[in-house]
Amino acid sequence: VSGMKAAVGDRLIIRSRHLDEHVRTGEILEVHGKDGGPPYVVKWEAETGTAVVIPGSDAHIEHPADASAS
């Protein structure tokens, strides 16, 4: 996603494109792109491993400050 920027500790949220699929949420453990861009190493909620993710247009980043403001 062009312009996506994240830092370690941010949350990656991927909305489903299908009605019967859940929203995936994970914590960003590593940022490998320039200036906070992807790819990211993500630990998904309710999963034991990590994954390298290059998010698509259905994803957004939630920064810890964003979560506390809601």
Backbone torsions as a table, in degrees:
resi	resn	phi	psi	omega
1	VAL	NA	121.8	-179.1
2	SER	-65.1	131.8	178.2
3	GLY	85.8	-2.9	179.2
4	MET	-72.3	130.7	178.7
5	LYS	-133.9	135.7	-179.0
6	ALA	-141.6	166.7	175.0
7	ALA	-134.2	160.5	176.4
8	VAL	-56.4	134.1	-178.7
9	GLY	98.2	-16.9	174.7
10	ASP	-69.8	165.0	178.7
11	ARG	-110.5	136.0	174.4
12	LEU	-101.1	125.8	-178.8
13	ILE	-121.0	124.0	179.4
14	ILE	-117.2	116.4	178.8
15	ARG	-80.2	142.9	179.8
16	SER	-71.8	147.3	174.2
17	ARG	-92.0	-4.5	-177.6
18	HIS	-125.2	145.6	-176.7
19	LEU	-61.7	-34.0	-174.6
20	ASP	-90.5	6.3	178.9
21	GLU	-106.1	147.3	-177.8
22	HIS	-85.5	165.9	174.2
23	VAL	-79.7	134.6	177.6
24	ARG	-98.9	132.8	179.3
25	THR	-130.4	135.7	179.6
26	GLY	-150.4	160.8	177.9
27	GLU	-93.5	134.7	177.9
28	ILE	-80.8	119.3	-179.0
29	LEU	-96.5	-30.4	-179.6
30	GLU	-145.4	145.5	176.1
31	VAL	-119.0	121.1	-176.0
32	HIS	-108.4	-8.8	179.9
33	GLY	-88.3	165.5	178.6
34	LYS	-70.1	137.7	176.2
35	ASP	53.3	39.3	176.6
36	GLY	85.1	7.4	-179.6
37	GLY	-82.2	167.7	178.3
38	PRO	-69.5	163.0	11.1
39	PRO	-81.9	158.8	179.9
40	TYR	-121.9	147.5	168.1
41	VAL	-95.5	122.8	-171.8
42	VAL	-123.2	137.9	171.0
43	LYS	-103.6	107.6	-178.3
44	TRP	-74.8	143.7	175.0
45	GLU	-60.0	142.5	176.2
46	ALA	65.6	17.0	175.7
47	GLU	-128.6	151.1	-174.3
48	THR	-88.6	-30.1	-175.6
49	GLY	-96.0	-175.3	175.3
50	THR	-117.6	165.9	178.7
51	ALA	-143.7	147.6	171.7
52	VAL	-87.3	126.4	-173.0
53	VAL	-127.2	132.8	167.2
54	ILE	-112.8	99.8	-172.4
55	PRO	-65.1	149.5	175.5
56	GLY	-97.4	-168.2	-176.5
57	SER	-70.1	-12.1	179.1
58	ASP	-89.4	9.7	-176.3
59	ALA	-114.4	153.9	170.9
60	HIS	-147.1	162.0	-178.9
61	ILE	-103.6	134.5	173.5
62	GLU	-112.2	118.9	178.7
63	HIS	-86.8	148.2	-179.1
64	PRO	-52.0	-36.6	178.1
65	ALA	-65.0	-34.1	177.7
66	ASP	-63.4	-42.5	-177.4
67	ALA	-66.8	-37.4	-178.4
68	SER	-74.3	-20.9	-179.1
69	ALA	-80.5	-15.2	-178.3
70	SER	-87.9	NA	NA
